[in-house]
Amino acid sequence: MKTTREFYPDGERYLFDFKLCTLKKGYAQLDTSQDAWYYGNWANPEKLIMVSYAEGDCCIKQAESKEEFIEEVRSWAEWNKENGYSPFGIDPLCNEGLIEKFKSLGLGDLLH
C-alpha cells in the first residue's frame, strides 16, 4: 500500500467533499459518528484509494490490488466499530455506479 501524507493548515473536510474527493471523481464518503468539519474519510473503489482527513492532516492510501483495498476498508470499518465510532457505512451518494462497484468488491454490506 502506497501511503502519502499531506498537511492543509487552513483546511477543512469541505475541501474534500466539494473539490478533491467528489462523486464526480469516483469517491464515496465513509461515514462515522465522529464526522465533523475537521474530520472525514472517502474511498474510490475504481482507483483503490482511501483518503482520511483530520484537523489539517491528510493520509492518502493507494492499494496495489482489489484485495488490499477491501482489506483496508474492512480494517477501517472494524477499527471504527471497536472504538465506538458508529454507525459506520459507505455512503455512495445514491450513485448506482458506485453502489455496484462496492458490491462487486464484496463491500455491499457496508453500504448505507
Order of alpha helices (4+ residues) and beta strands (2+ residues): beta-beta-beta-beta-beta-alpha-beta-alpha
